[in-house]
Every structure is written in C-alpha cells, then in structure tokens.
Amino acid sequence: MTNADKLKKLLEVEIIPDLEVAIDELFAAIDKAKSASTEQKEDLEEMRDMRTECFAIVEELGRDELEADEIDELLAELMDAKTEEE
C-alpha cells in the first residue's frame, strides 16, 4: 500500500468520521444549551474547516495532484495528531 493509499484510508476511515462525530456532539451540546458560546462557535468553525480540508485532500489524491513529499508530510502530521489524540 502506497503512502497515498494510506493517507486516503486514514482520512476516509478515521479522521473525517471522527470530525463528523465531534461536530455532531458539539451541535447536540449547543442545542441542549439553546445557545452557543464564543468558544463553541470557534470550535465548530475550526472542525468544519478541518473537515473541508480533509475532503479537499481526498479529492486531490483522487486526481493525483499531490507530490510524494506532500503526501508523506501530511500522513506523518495526521498520524502524529491521531496518536496524540488517543
């Protein structure tokens, strides 16, 4: 499996679903409180931006638009972030 395949799989199987769960949980907390704090609004915007970036990376991988060094760097960064999260 190439690093491009690993990156795509990591994004599609772990990162994007995790972001979507976090976004849903934040929406539930906001709904329960009937309003959103400034911090919640900022967190929501940040998570949505991250999800959009992840989808864009998946699309770029599908069009073979990323260089090998970019793929390696993104994969390493996401693996580090995932490890820190756990």
N, C-alpha and C positions, 0 to 999 in steps of 0.2 A: 504494500500500500504506500503510495507516494505521500509526501507531506501535504500536498494539495488535497488529496482524498481525506487525510487525517483531519485537516483544518475544516473541510466542509462537513465531515461527520460530527466533529466536535461542536460546530456551530448549530447544525440542524438537530442533533440528538440531545445536546446538553445545554449549551449557552442560551439559545433562543427560547426553548421551553422554560428554562429557569427564569429568564427575564419576564416571560409572559405570566408565570405564576406569581412572581413578585409584583408585577403591575396589577394583577387581579386582586392580590391581597391588599395592596395599597388602596385600590378603589373601594374594596369592602370596608376598610378602616375609615376612609373618608365618608362613605355612605352612612356608616354607623354613627359617626360623629356629626353628620349633617353639614359639615363644612371641612375645608382643607386648610391646614396650617401652611405657612410660607415654606417651611421645611418639606412638608409633604408634596407641595406643588413643585418644588425644585427637584425632589427625588423622582417624582413621576416624570418630569420633563427629561431628566438625565437618563432614566431607564428607557423611555421611548426613543431617545436619540441613540442609545446603545443598540436597541433592537433594530432600528433603521440601518445603522452602520453594519450590523451583522448580516442583515438581508442583502445589503449592497455588496458585501464581501462575497457572499454565496453566489450572487449574480456575476460578479467579476471572475470568480473561479470557473463558473459555467462557460463564460466567454473566453477563458484562458487569457485574461488581461493582466494577471499579476506575475511579477518576476519571482523566480525561485527564492531569492533572498528576502523579498517581501513576505512570501508565504512562510518561510522559516521563522522570520521575526514575529509575525502575527501568531503563529502556532505557539511559539515559546511564550509570548506575552499572555496568551489566553490560558495556556497550561499553568503558568505561574499564578495567574489570578484565580483559576479554578482550585488550585492546591491551597492557596491562602484562604479561600472561602470555606473549605472543608475543615 
